[in-house]
């Protein structure tokens, strides 16, 4: 049958969204308002003032859990397309870490989120 395009779907740009990947300055909040953030630990040693390494700020942030994530830009594309046994993929895939971190001085939500496991978030 034919697809009925009279109904709105994911193809339609909703109010408040853009389809040109423009930065939305009104979506930012002050970091002090955050109970949790996701930090990205890359293999690069450069630290930017625009994207600091929060996980290293141990006086302010506490690591909740650390899980490896595929670094697509630095991994072999063939190895991403096909399954390889761990002995082989460790040589051609580069992993980085995603680290949920919790603000130490802010106890809001600690009981709710602090005891959950990775994947429960």
Helices and strands as residue ranges (DSSP letters): G 25-27, G 31-33, E 36-41, G 54-56, E 61-70, G 72-74, H 77-81, H 86-92, E 95-103, H 110-113
